[in-house]
Amino acid sequence: MARFKGPRTPRKKFCKLCFEKVTHIDYKDERKLQRFLTDHGKIVPRRVSGACSRHQAQVTRAIKRARVLALLPYTNDQLR
Amino acid sequence: MMREYESVFVLDPSIEDAQVDTELEKIKEFLGSRNSEITEIQKWGRRKLAYEVRKRKEGVYTLIRFQAEPGIPAELDRRYRLNENMLRYLTVAYEAPPAVEEVAAEEGSGSEGGEGRGAREGADAGKAGSND
């Protein structure tokens, strides 16, 4: 019998980078940065990623640097 | 005051490998003439670009790390810009990655859990200090 499920209680978000105790984010490591990009190549917003302000800023800066060097895309239009 | 910088440049893949070395030599020479000391060179080689640049799908990546006076990176970027073979370049202040301290392998029994934690926290405090 289907049980009534009340309103969803969202799990509390936490900064995964704080959890992993990351102190340095390298713009050259595009594999790790990929986690913070959507499929379209956009930077995942903080409200989704749950990153704290410091880490979000570090990630953003690293991604923007990586984009300059064509390590990461500005957009990924092929998917559209 | 000398500062440490890190510069990555991407060369056109259609040039010969020898030419890549010549370009690197030219940069080394330039930095040498400005009394800067090169601390590291990494040749990443041919890599796929995340997007096309001047119709090219790959590029030859090279990283160069050096100590120099503050005005030098701007001069270096000016030289990059004049070079037709440069697809992309980026020069930034070098940020040393935190020293990876090997936490002494304490693969003991579960009773040592508390102790192991304490040791790890100590190591992280050291990291945070070295990062500043």
Backbone of each chain as ProteinMPNN parsed JSONL, in Angstrom:
{"seq_chain_A": "MARFKGPRTPRKKFCKLCFEKVTHIDYKDERKLQRFLTDHGKIVPRRVSGACSRHQAQVTRAIKRARVLALLPYTNDQLR", "coords_chain_A": {"N_chain_A": [[0.836, -1.188, 0.0], [0.452, 2.172, -0.871], [2.265, 4.528, 0.828], [1.598, 7.621, 2.392], [3.616, 10.28, 1.596], [4.964, 12.923, 3.209], [5.603, 16.523, 2.861], [8.635, 17.079, 1.133], [11.587, 16.823, 2.936], [14.241, 18.751, 2.566], [17.59, 17.735, 2.293], [20.168, 18.96, 4.291], [22.451, 21.148, 2.788], [25.96, 21.008, 2.228], [29.29, 22.281, 2.144], [31.223, 20.671, -0.097], [33.869, 20.889, -0.592], [34.922, 21.995, 1.683], [34.47, 19.91, 3.326], [36.206, 18.032, 2.284], [38.457, 19.307, 2.921], [39.847, 21.022, 1.181], [42.375, 23.179, 0.226], [43.475, 24.536, -1.813], [42.819, 25.409, -5.081], [43.375, 24.383, -8.255], [43.724, 25.875, -11.372], [44.6, 24.447, -13.503], [43.827, 21.883, -13.297], [41.642, 20.49, -14.892], [39.972, 18.364, -14.772], [39.05, 18.046, -12.164], [37.705, 20.407, -11.898], [35.637, 20.15, -13.614], [33.548, 19.008, -12.3], [32.189, 21.14, -11.306], [30.839, 22.252, -13.34], [27.98, 22.61, -15.425], [26.265, 20.436, -17.764], [26.141, 21.994, -19.957], [28.279, 23.563, -19.719], [28.194, 25.647, -17.98], [28.92, 27.418, -14.93], [28.245, 25.804, -11.955], [25.763, 27.007, -9.841], [25.947, 28.351, -6.519], [23.768, 27.772, -4.933], [23.034, 25.355, -5.823], [25.333, 23.721, -5.835], [26.102, 23.942, -3.238], [28.386, 24.951, -2.207], [30.629, 26.749, -0.044], [31.126, 30.297, 0.435], [33.802, 31.048, 0.111], [35.028, 28.818, -1.141], [33.451, 28.627, -3.433], [34.12, 30.989, -4.72], [36.808, 30.508, -5.226], [36.661, 28.313, -6.908], [35.254, 29.408, -9.051], [37.052, 31.332, -9.989], [39.158, 29.691, -10.775], [37.941, 28.212, -12.806], [37.393, 30.193, -14.668], [39.928, 30.974, -15.382], [40.851, 28.625, -16.5], [39.222, 28.504, -18.695], [40.211, 30.497, -20.336], [42.51, 29.334, -21.294], [41.524, 27.396, -22.882], [41.082, 24.997, -21.646], [38.781, 24.383, -20.439], [35.366, 24.617, -21.486], [33.633, 27.578, -22.649], [31.046, 27.5, -23.377], [28.93, 24.739, -24.068], [27.793, 23.875, -26.807], [27.171, 21.839, -28.498], [25.549, 20.005, -27.373], [23.02, 20.976, -27.395]], "CA_chain_A": [[0.0, 0.0, 0.0], [1.275, 3.385, -0.988], [2.26, 5.314, 2.056], [1.659, 9.049, 2.116], [4.889, 10.915, 1.937], [4.758, 14.347, 3.482], [6.45, 17.412, 2.068], [10.027, 16.616, 1.171], [12.478, 17.588, 3.805], [15.503, 18.75, 1.848], [18.782, 17.465, 3.085], [20.994, 20.166, 4.459], [23.623, 21.153, 1.902], [27.22, 21.381, 2.888], [30.349, 22.536, 1.162], [31.991, 19.435, -0.243], [35.297, 21.204, -0.577], [35.292, 22.138, 3.094], [34.458, 18.552, 3.858], [37.452, 17.388, 1.853], [39.545, 20.165, 3.39], [40.637, 21.516, 0.055], [42.857, 24.537, 0.516], [44.033, 25.144, -3.013], [42.151, 24.922, -6.284], [44.279, 24.638, -9.367], [43.013, 26.076, -12.635], [45.124, 23.524, -14.512], [43.247, 20.566, -13.08], [40.292, 20.672, -15.432], [39.124, 17.216, -14.432], [38.373, 18.317, -10.893], [36.817, 21.558, -12.063], [34.496, 19.71, -14.403], [32.454, 18.735, -11.355], [31.46, 22.373, -11.003], [30.226, 22.749, -14.564], [26.816, 21.877, -15.895], [26.521, 19.799, -19.05], [26.289, 23.041, -20.965], [29.519, 24.286, -19.481], [28.019, 26.769, -17.067], [29.382, 27.185, -13.565], [27.123, 25.412, -11.102], [25.579, 28.035, -8.818], [26.169, 27.935, -5.147], [22.553, 27.204, -4.339], [22.966, 23.95, -6.236], [26.517, 22.966, -5.421], [26.206, 23.991, -1.791], [29.733, 25.375, -1.817], [30.699, 27.945, 0.785], [31.48, 31.435, -0.411], [35.223, 31.046, -0.21], [35.331, 27.803, -2.137], [32.781, 28.963, -4.681], [34.927, 32.029, -5.362], [38.037, 29.887, -5.72], [36.299, 27.469, -8.049], [34.895, 30.3, -10.141], [38.264, 31.93, -10.533], [39.918, 28.648, -11.46], [37.242, 27.86, -14.048], [37.566, 31.286, -15.62], [41.298, 30.89, -15.892], [40.948, 27.443, -17.364], [38.537, 28.801, -19.95], [41.113, 31.296, -21.164], [43.475, 28.444, -21.926], [40.781, 26.372, -23.615], [41.05, 23.73, -20.915], [37.356, 24.178, -20.178], [34.572, 25.37, -22.445], [32.786, 28.681, -22.203], [29.722, 26.905, -23.55], [28.98, 23.464, -24.756], [26.596, 24.011, -27.623], [26.884, 20.627, -29.272], [24.525, 19.233, -26.681], [21.698, 21.537, -27.634]], "C_chain_A": [[0.876, 1.246, 0.0], [1.16, 4.218, 0.271], [2.354, 6.793, 1.695], [3.01, 9.608, 2.541], [4.643, 12.412, 2.081], [5.626, 15.222, 2.609], [7.916, 16.992, 2.218], [10.839, 17.488, 2.119], [13.845, 17.589, 3.128], [16.677, 18.515, 2.795], [19.611, 18.738, 3.168], [22.214, 20.071, 3.559], [24.861, 21.517, 2.704], [28.272, 21.547, 1.81], [31.254, 21.311, 1.073], [33.486, 19.697, -0.187], [35.792, 21.418, 0.847], [35.4, 20.76, 3.731], [35.751, 17.83, 3.512], [38.685, 18.172, 2.274], [40.47, 20.596, 2.269], [41.089, 22.934, 0.377], [43.297, 25.269, -0.742], [43.338, 24.552, -4.228], [42.956, 25.356, -7.491], [43.495, 24.775, -10.672], [43.468, 25.093, -13.711], [44.495, 22.134, -14.412], [41.802, 20.567, -13.559], [39.381, 19.503, -15.111], [38.35, 17.468, -13.142], [37.372, 19.446, -11.04], [35.542, 21.183, -12.797], [33.276, 19.434, -13.514], [31.601, 19.96, -11.095], [30.897, 23.022, -12.261], [28.979, 21.932, -14.872], [27.177, 21.228, -17.233], [26.73, 20.83, -20.149], [27.545, 23.881, -20.746], [29.377, 25.491, -18.579], [28.527, 26.396, -15.681], [28.162, 26.885, -12.695], [26.959, 26.442, -9.986], [25.688, 27.464, -7.415], [24.93, 27.281, -4.549], [22.387, 25.753, -4.743], [24.146, 23.166, -5.671], [26.663, 22.936, -3.902], [27.552, 24.488, -1.301], [29.673, 26.633, -0.954], [31.252, 29.082, -0.057], [32.947, 31.407, -0.805], [35.536, 30.043, -1.317], [34.672, 28.098, -3.472], [33.599, 30.003, -5.446], [36.192, 31.431, -5.952], [37.767, 29.058, -6.96], [36.023, 28.341, -9.268], [36.137, 30.888, -10.794], [39.063, 30.893, -11.328], [39.268, 28.297, -12.796], [37.466, 28.95, -15.094], [38.97, 31.307, -16.191], [41.431, 29.743, -16.871], [40.278, 27.698, -18.708], [39.429, 29.595, -20.889], [42.049, 30.385, -21.946], [42.808, 27.313, -22.713], [40.887, 25.0, -22.954], [39.613, 23.356, -20.602], [36.57, 25.028, -21.168], [33.889, 26.578, -21.815], [31.333, 28.213, -22.298], [29.929, 25.547, -24.191], [27.712, 23.369, -25.589], [26.224, 22.747, -28.38], [25.735, 19.841, -28.672], [23.115, 19.692, -27.031], [20.977, 20.871, -28.786]], "O_chain_A": [[1.86, 1.366, 0.73], [0.062, 4.56, 0.708], [3.104, 7.17, 0.795], [3.466, 9.432, 3.671], [4.165, 13.066, 1.155], [6.31, 14.727, 1.714], [8.361, 16.604, 3.298], [10.771, 18.717, 2.09], [14.533, 16.569, 3.108], [16.731, 19.023, 3.915], [19.722, 19.487, 2.197], [22.924, 19.065, 3.554], [24.803, 22.228, 3.707], [28.147, 21.016, 0.706], [31.952, 20.96, 2.024], [34.268, 18.834, 0.214], [36.925, 21.073, 1.182], [36.28, 20.486, 4.547], [36.318, 17.112, 4.335], [39.815, 17.757, 2.019], [41.694, 20.546, 2.386], [40.282, 23.784, 0.755], [43.471, 26.487, -0.729], [43.277, 23.332, -4.383], [43.184, 26.545, -7.715], [42.704, 23.901, -11.029], [42.789, 24.928, -14.724], [44.616, 21.317, -15.325], [40.864, 20.635, -12.763], [38.158, 19.63, -15.169], [37.165, 17.151, -13.036], [36.324, 19.452, -10.394], [34.5, 21.816, -12.625], [32.131, 19.607, -13.932], [30.436, 19.848, -10.713], [30.524, 24.195, -12.251], [28.925, 20.729, -14.617], [28.266, 21.447, -17.764], [27.407, 20.57, -21.143], [27.826, 24.802, -21.512], [30.315, 26.272, -18.422], [28.561, 25.224, -15.306], [27.178, 27.624, -12.705], [27.914, 26.723, -9.262], [25.539, 26.264, -7.182], [25.034, 26.346, -3.755], [21.675, 25.0, -4.079], [23.976, 22.087, -5.103], [27.269, 22.02, -3.347], [27.83, 24.448, -0.102], [28.785, 27.47, -1.114], [31.788, 28.853, -1.142], [33.289, 31.715, -1.946], [36.212, 30.363, -2.295], [35.258, 27.851, -4.526], [33.754, 29.911, -6.664], [36.604, 31.801, -7.051], [38.526, 29.086, -7.928], [36.49, 28.057, -10.37], [36.243, 30.928, -12.02], [39.574, 31.181, -12.41], [39.958, 28.109, -13.798], [37.7, 28.655, -16.266], [39.164, 31.626, -17.364], [42.043, 29.874, -17.931], [40.71, 27.175, -19.736], [39.403, 29.387, -22.102], [42.343, 30.634, -23.115], [43.479, 26.38, -23.154], [40.794, 23.97, -23.622], [39.266, 22.178, -20.51], [37.066, 26.053, -21.636], [33.605, 26.601, -20.617], [30.511, 28.491, -21.425], [30.973, 25.261, -24.777], [26.692, 22.85, -25.137], [25.094, 22.603, -28.846], [25.035, 19.105, -29.369], [22.155, 18.924, -26.975], [19.847, 21.242, -29.104]]}, "seq_chain_B": "MMREYESVFVLDPSIEDAQVDTELEKIKEFLGSRNSEITEIQKWGRRKLAYEVRKRKEGVYTLIRFQAEPGIPAELDRRYRLNENMLRYLTVAYEAPPAVEEVAAEEGSGSEGGEGRGAREGADAGKAGSND", "coords_chain_B": {"N_chain_B": [[61.26, 43.872, -5.831], [61.335, 40.426, -6.155], [58.959, 38.253, -7.609], [57.026, 35.246, -7.803], [55.924, 33.754, -10.756], [53.62, 32.187, -13.003], [53.247, 30.804, -16.114], [51.31, 29.853, -18.821], [51.326, 28.734, -22.116], [49.796, 28.273, -25.294], [50.51, 26.732, -28.21], [50.155, 26.84, -31.772], [49.123, 23.853, -33.284], [49.967, 23.103, -35.79], [52.557, 23.73, -36.314], [56.03, 22.687, -36.436], [57.589, 20.283, -34.223], [60.138, 21.048, -33.53], [60.006, 23.741, -33.806], [58.383, 24.423, -31.704], [60.115, 24.067, -29.592], [61.922, 26.084, -30.219], [60.387, 28.349, -29.814], [59.982, 28.178, -27.088], [62.602, 28.422, -26.269], [63.092, 31.055, -27.007], [61.48, 32.427, -25.232], [62.627, 31.697, -22.838], [65.072, 32.889, -23.168], [64.341, 35.567, -23.262], [63.32, 35.913, -20.653], [65.615, 35.384, -19.266], [67.149, 37.561, -20.004], [65.94, 39.47, -18.531], [66.755, 39.083, -16.033], [65.386, 37.066, -14.688], [64.627, 34.118, -12.939], [64.184, 30.847, -13.965], [62.04, 28.475, -12.685], [60.625, 26.198, -13.148], [59.698, 24.026, -15.801], [57.177, 22.733, -17.757], [56.253, 20.484, -20.159], [53.363, 19.938, -21.644], [52.554, 19.009, -23.984], [50.7, 17.982, -26.925], [47.313, 18.721, -26.747], [43.793, 18.331, -26.579], [41.69, 21.037, -27.386], [39.252, 22.825, -25.475], [37.508, 24.281, -26.883], [37.233, 25.467, -30.246], [39.986, 27.238, -31.546], [40.939, 29.642, -33.689], [40.217, 27.887, -35.735], [41.534, 25.617, -34.947], [41.754, 22.463, -33.34], [43.31, 21.348, -31.482], [46.091, 21.984, -29.271], [49.468, 22.934, -28.445], [50.66, 22.644, -25.369], [52.507, 24.451, -22.947], [54.103, 24.985, -19.882], [55.538, 27.444, -17.847], [57.429, 28.386, -15.125], [58.533, 31.009, -13.116], [60.758, 33.338, -11.451], [60.4, 36.767, -11.082], [60.63, 40.351, -11.596], [57.895, 42.592, -10.883], [57.003, 43.967, -13.307], [57.52, 42.32, -15.433], [55.764, 40.116, -16.275], [53.787, 41.493, -17.757], [55.254, 42.421, -19.892], [55.989, 40.01, -20.972], [53.514, 38.981, -21.762], [52.96, 40.783, -23.762], [54.797, 40.059, -25.643], [53.898, 37.497, -26.234], [51.538, 38.136, -27.481], [52.362, 39.236, -29.847], [53.244, 37.114, -31.196], [52.526, 35.027, -33.758], [52.042, 32.331, -33.66], [50.917, 31.722, -31.273], [48.189, 30.47, -29.657], [46.758, 30.692, -27.287], [47.382, 32.231, -24.096], [48.401, 32.577, -20.699], [49.276, 34.306, -17.86], [49.941, 34.195, -14.536], [50.156, 35.051, -11.033], [52.091, 32.868, -9.123], [50.718, 30.309, -7.207], [51.578, 28.458, -4.624], [50.957, 25.031, -4.312], [49.441, 23.419, -1.491], [51.709, 21.854, 0.688], [52.005, 18.458, 0.346], [51.695, 16.532, 2.906], [52.769, 13.49, 3.952], [50.799, 11.645, 5.855], [51.803, 9.866, 8.53], [51.565, 6.457, 8.188], [49.182, 5.177, 10.047], [47.965, 2.579, 10.475], [46.578, 1.182, 12.509], [44.838, -0.594, 15.155], [41.274, -0.203, 15.828], [41.102, 1.219, 18.199], [42.901, 3.238, 18.18], [41.779, 5.271, 16.896], [41.001, 7.902, 17.815], [43.449, 9.135, 18.298], [44.646, 9.14, 15.758], [43.015, 10.916, 14.363], [43.573, 13.311, 15.638], [46.215, 13.718, 14.863], [45.917, 14.099, 12.159], [44.501, 16.481, 12.027], [46.383, 18.207, 12.986], [48.253, 18.175, 10.894], [46.79, 19.411, 8.888], [46.495, 21.962, 9.891], [49.063, 22.845, 9.629], [49.248, 22.903, 6.849], [47.421, 24.933, 6.212], [48.758, 27.089, 7.232], [51.073, 27.22, 5.618], [50.019, 27.943, 3.278], [49.476, 30.628, 3.193]], "CA_chain_B": [[61.025, 42.584, -5.182], [61.029, 39.343, -7.102], [57.787, 37.442, -7.297], [56.997, 34.048, -8.625], [54.81, 33.726, -11.689], [53.418, 30.94, -13.734], [52.716, 31.189, -17.41], [51.007, 28.728, -19.71], [50.983, 29.199, -23.458], [49.31, 27.233, -26.192], [50.988, 26.997, -29.566], [49.464, 26.247, -32.91], [49.601, 22.476, -33.459], [50.451, 22.826, -37.15], [54.001, 23.972, -36.43], [56.86, 21.519, -36.146], [58.006, 20.133, -32.831], [61.36, 21.83, -33.332], [59.582, 25.138, -33.677], [57.878, 24.57, -30.342], [61.286, 24.262, -28.738], [62.493, 27.41, -30.493], [59.555, 29.351, -29.143], [60.288, 28.08, -25.666], [63.947, 28.99, -26.106], [62.981, 32.513, -27.127], [60.899, 32.927, -23.99], [63.653, 31.522, -21.814], [66.078, 33.918, -23.424], [63.764, 36.847, -22.839], [63.275, 35.955, -19.195], [67.003, 35.457, -18.819], [67.619, 38.932, -20.211], [65.324, 40.323, -17.506], [67.257, 38.594, -14.743], [64.474, 36.231, -13.934], [65.115, 32.748, -12.819], [63.142, 29.88, -14.298], [62.017, 27.458, -11.634], [60.036, 24.944, -13.614], [59.12, 23.98, -17.144], [56.41, 21.504, -17.994], [55.715, 20.377, -21.508], [52.194, 19.065, -21.608], [52.401, 18.457, -25.328], [49.454, 18.216, -27.649], [46.081, 18.434, -26.002], [42.569, 18.788, -27.225], [41.172, 22.286, -26.846], [37.843, 22.724, -25.071], [36.746, 24.91, -27.959], [38.125, 25.758, -31.373], [40.662, 28.526, -31.577], [41.438, 29.823, -35.058], [39.925, 26.642, -36.462], [42.35, 24.505, -34.468], [41.072, 21.694, -32.302], [44.281, 20.992, -30.463], [47.137, 22.969, -29.064], [50.643, 22.421, -27.764], [50.702, 23.37, -24.096], [53.761, 24.517, -22.208], [54.024, 25.789, -18.674], [56.842, 27.933, -17.396], [57.311, 29.051, -13.826], [59.748, 31.815, -12.984], [60.833, 34.45, -10.507], [60.686, 37.971, -11.848], [60.136, 41.628, -11.09], [56.482, 42.713, -11.239], [56.648, 44.431, -14.65], [57.912, 41.352, -16.464], [54.66, 39.379, -16.887], [53.119, 42.32, -18.759], [56.134, 42.394, -21.065], [55.907, 38.66, -21.528], [52.237, 38.878, -22.454], [53.074, 41.588, -24.988], [55.535, 39.224, -26.606], [52.993, 36.426, -26.651], [50.529, 38.695, -28.383], [52.983, 39.499, -31.157], [53.626, 35.843, -31.804], [51.396, 34.493, -34.53], [51.821, 30.913, -33.366], [50.291, 31.572, -29.961], [46.727, 30.416, -29.673], [46.293, 31.196, -25.998], [48.422, 32.325, -23.074], [47.909, 33.071, -19.41], [50.348, 34.472, -16.89], [49.362, 34.537, -13.237], [51.032, 34.883, -9.873], [52.133, 31.457, -8.757], [50.234, 29.933, -5.888], [52.141, 27.148, -4.305], [49.992, 24.091, -3.75], [49.819, 23.05, -0.124], [52.627, 20.724, 0.745], [51.311, 17.21, 0.658], [52.436, 15.839, 3.95], [52.354, 12.106, 4.095], [50.453, 11.323, 7.231], [52.429, 8.582, 8.866], [50.543, 5.412, 8.096], [48.832, 4.619, 11.348], [46.926, 1.605, 10.192], [46.505, 0.358, 13.702], [43.517, -1.085, 15.499], [40.266, 0.846, 15.951], [41.256, 1.976, 19.436], [43.777, 4.391, 17.957], [41.056, 6.237, 16.063], [41.077, 9.257, 18.353], [44.799, 9.656, 18.119], [44.86, 9.386, 14.329], [42.305, 12.14, 14.009], [44.315, 14.463, 16.16], [47.407, 13.903, 14.047], [45.523, 14.632, 10.848], [44.15, 17.892, 12.194], [47.647, 18.932, 13.116], [48.843, 18.298, 9.569], [46.008, 20.385, 8.134], [46.823, 23.291, 10.405], [50.334, 23.169, 8.988], [48.927, 23.234, 5.449], [46.785, 26.249, 6.135], [49.785, 28.085, 7.501], [51.989, 27.341, 4.495], [49.311, 28.464, 2.109], [49.374, 32.093, 3.244]], "C_chain_B": [[60.655, 41.527, -6.227], [59.78, 38.6, -6.644], [57.787, 36.233, -8.203], [55.736, 34.052, -9.483], [54.759, 32.398, -12.411], [52.727, 31.317, -15.042], [52.481, 29.936, -18.247], [50.726, 29.308, -21.075], [50.648, 28.017, -24.348], [49.735, 27.61, -27.603], [50.13, 26.275, -30.593], [49.997, 24.832, -33.158], [50.184, 22.197, -34.839], [51.942, 23.102, -37.311], [54.78, 22.724, -36.017], [57.245, 21.485, -34.659], [59.243, 20.969, -32.529], [61.019, 23.294, -33.1], [59.062, 25.419, -32.265], [59.036, 24.847, -29.394], [61.906, 25.631, -28.959], [61.7, 28.489, -29.781], [59.855, 29.369, -27.648], [61.652, 28.7, -25.375], [63.888, 30.507, -26.096], [62.464, 33.113, -25.825], [61.915, 32.833, -22.854], [64.712, 32.617, -21.93], [65.587, 35.279, -22.921], [63.774, 36.973, -21.321], [64.678, 36.079, -18.62], [67.515, 36.887, -18.914], [67.016, 39.89, -19.197], [65.684, 39.831, -16.106], [66.273, 37.729, -13.983], [64.945, 34.789, -14.003], [63.974, 31.777, -13.082], [63.192, 28.746, -13.288], [61.445, 26.133, -12.114], [59.543, 25.094, -15.037], [58.4, 22.655, -17.292], [55.92, 21.525, -19.421], [54.55, 19.406, -21.476], [51.974, 18.425, -22.963], [51.064, 18.794, -25.951], [48.253, 17.831, -26.817], [44.911, 18.949, -26.807], [42.116, 20.087, -26.574], [39.693, 22.098, -26.492], [36.936, 23.388, -26.099], [37.735, 25.265, -29.065], [38.717, 27.152, -31.244], [41.3, 28.634, -32.948], [41.356, 28.518, -35.85], [40.771, 25.45, -36.013], [41.592, 23.789, -33.356], [42.021, 21.211, -31.214], [45.291, 22.123, -30.304], [48.303, 22.314, -28.361], [50.854, 23.277, -26.523], [52.089, 23.312, -23.472], [53.563, 25.421, -21.0], [55.423, 26.204, -18.272], [56.642, 28.723, -16.114], [58.609, 29.802, -13.587], [59.617, 32.881, -11.908], [61.134, 35.689, -11.331], [60.169, 39.209, -11.127], [58.708, 41.819, -11.609], [56.16, 43.162, -12.667], [56.807, 43.387, -15.727], [56.728, 40.588, -17.076], [53.928, 40.177, -17.956], [53.937, 42.328, -20.048], [56.044, 41.063, -21.781], [54.614, 38.499, -22.328], [52.258, 39.661, -23.764], [53.787, 40.776, -26.066], [54.655, 38.089, -27.13], [52.044, 36.941, -27.731], [51.1, 38.908, -29.777], [53.302, 38.213, -31.896], [52.409, 35.188, -32.465], [51.061, 33.046, -34.177], [51.117, 30.67, -32.035], [48.78, 31.547, -30.106], [46.166, 31.05, -28.407], [47.483, 31.312, -25.063], [47.804, 32.886, -21.813], [49.092, 33.149, -18.458], [49.722, 34.942, -15.581], [50.418, 34.388, -12.148], [50.959, 33.427, -9.438], [51.611, 31.254, -7.342], [50.737, 28.537, -5.592], [51.053, 26.231, -3.777], [50.42, 23.716, -2.339], [50.708, 21.825, -0.136], [51.854, 19.477, 1.148], [52.151, 16.456, 1.669], [51.897, 14.429, 4.095], [52.064, 11.85, 5.57], [51.002, 9.929, 7.524], [51.353, 7.502, 8.958], [50.305, 4.785, 9.458], [47.694, 3.638, 11.174], [46.812, 0.637, 11.361], [45.092, -0.156, 13.941], [42.581, 0.096, 15.716], [40.472, 1.726, 17.179], [42.113, 3.22, 19.241], [43.084, 5.51, 17.188], [41.199, 7.677, 16.529], [42.432, 9.895, 18.094], [45.07, 10.039, 16.664], [44.212, 10.681, 13.889], [43.077, 13.376, 14.409], [45.516, 14.781, 15.277], [47.042, 14.541, 12.716], [45.189, 16.119, 10.948], [45.406, 18.747, 12.298], [48.274, 19.202, 11.756], [48.109, 19.355, 8.757], [46.295, 21.801, 8.584], [48.126, 23.763, 9.766], [50.126, 23.599, 7.547], [48.406, 24.641, 5.347], [47.825, 27.341, 6.352], [50.667, 28.312, 6.291], [51.338, 27.957, 3.285], [49.325, 29.984, 2.063], [50.608, 32.835, 2.755]], "O_chain_B": [[59.775, 41.733, -7.062], [59.579, 38.355, -5.455], [58.46, 36.202, -9.233], [54.634, 34.316, -9.001], [55.709, 31.615, -12.423], [51.745, 32.059, -15.052], [53.353, 29.073, -18.359], [49.969, 30.272, -21.194], [51.157, 26.91, -24.167], [49.368, 28.665, -28.121], [49.487, 25.262, -30.318], [51.21, 24.641, -33.232], [50.826, 21.167, -35.041], [52.53, 22.746, -38.332], [54.258, 21.835, -35.344], [57.228, 22.497, -33.958], [59.39, 21.522, -31.439], [61.658, 23.986, -32.307], [59.27, 26.498, -31.71], [58.967, 25.718, -28.527], [62.363, 26.272, -28.012], [62.267, 29.424, -29.216], [59.965, 30.428, -27.029], [61.837, 29.402, -24.38], [64.545, 31.163, -25.287], [62.934, 34.157, -25.372], [62.05, 33.74, -22.033], [65.173, 33.182, -20.938], [66.309, 36.024, -22.259], [64.181, 37.997, -20.772], [64.906, 36.776, -17.631], [68.221, 37.367, -18.027], [67.518, 41.0, -19.017], [64.998, 40.13, -15.129], [66.323, 37.668, -12.754], [65.557, 34.332, -14.969], [62.91, 31.887, -12.472], [64.237, 28.137, -13.062], [61.744, 25.077, -11.555], [59.037, 26.145, -15.431], [58.946, 21.594, -16.99], [55.252, 22.467, -19.846], [54.733, 18.201, -21.301], [51.283, 17.413, -23.074], [50.392, 19.749, -25.564], [48.196, 16.738, -26.253], [45.033, 19.878, -27.605], [42.154, 20.22, -25.351], [38.983, 21.317, -27.124], [35.744, 23.093, -26.172], [38.939, 25.351, -28.825], [38.034, 28.11, -30.881], [42.12, 27.794, -33.321], [42.298, 28.116, -36.533], [40.725, 24.389, -36.635], [40.894, 24.405, -32.551], [41.593, 20.729, -30.165], [45.334, 23.071, -31.088], [48.15, 21.257, -27.748], [51.18, 24.461, -26.607], [52.75, 22.273, -23.468], [52.939, 26.478, -21.088], [56.368, 25.419, -18.346], [55.793, 29.611, -16.037], [59.686, 29.261, -13.84], [58.517, 33.267, -11.513], [62.021, 35.669, -12.184], [59.383, 39.123, -10.183], [58.349, 41.273, -12.652], [55.121, 42.768, -13.196], [56.283, 43.549, -16.829], [56.69, 40.423, -18.296], [53.491, 39.61, -18.958], [53.39, 42.253, -21.148], [56.026, 40.988, -23.009], [54.619, 37.952, -23.43], [51.648, 39.252, -24.752], [53.42, 40.81, -27.241], [54.672, 37.77, -28.319], [51.787, 36.281, -28.738], [50.388, 38.771, -30.772], [53.596, 38.233, -33.091], [51.42, 34.851, -31.814], [49.932, 32.595, -34.374], [50.763, 29.536, -31.714], [48.175, 32.49, -30.615], [45.224, 31.841, -28.454], [48.47, 30.591, -25.207], [46.796, 33.59, -21.863], [49.819, 32.173, -18.275], [49.051, 35.973, -15.54], [51.424, 33.699, -12.316], [49.881, 32.834, -9.395], [52.017, 31.944, -6.407], [50.353, 27.565, -6.244], [50.302, 26.618, -2.881], [51.61, 23.695, -2.027], [50.475, 20.877, -0.887], [51.148, 19.455, 2.156], [53.163, 15.836, 1.342], [50.707, 14.222, 4.332], [52.964, 11.843, 6.41], [50.688, 8.957, 6.837], [50.378, 7.623, 9.699], [51.1, 3.986, 9.953], [46.59, 3.854, 11.674], [46.937, -0.577, 11.198], [44.257, -0.152, 13.037], [43.018, 1.245, 15.783], [40.046, 2.88, 17.181], [42.057, 4.15, 20.046], [43.681, 6.538, 16.868], [41.486, 8.569, 15.73], [42.523, 11.063, 17.715], [45.635, 11.093, 16.371], [44.798, 11.453, 13.129], [43.218, 14.336, 13.651], [45.803, 15.941, 14.981], [47.756, 15.405, 12.208], [45.543, 16.911, 10.074], [45.474, 19.856, 11.769], [48.762, 20.3, 11.488], [48.735, 20.115, 8.018], [46.336, 22.728, 7.775], [48.269, 24.932, 9.41], [50.753, 24.55, 7.079], [48.862, 25.441, 4.53], [47.768, 28.396, 5.72], [50.986, 29.453, 5.959], [52.015, 28.435, 2.374], [49.196, 30.566, 0.986], [50.628, 34.066, 2.756]]}, "name": "protein", "num_of_chains": 2, "seq": "MARFKGPRTPRKKFCKLCFEKVTHIDYKDERKLQRFLTDHGKIVPRRVSGACSRHQAQVTRAIKRARVLALLPYTNDQLRMMREYESVFVLDPSIEDAQVDTELEKIKEFLGSRNSEITEIQKWGRRKLAYEVRKRKEGVYTLIRFQAEPGIPAELDRRYRLNENMLRYLTVAYEAPPAVEEVAAEEGSGSEGGEGRGAREGADAGKAGSND"}
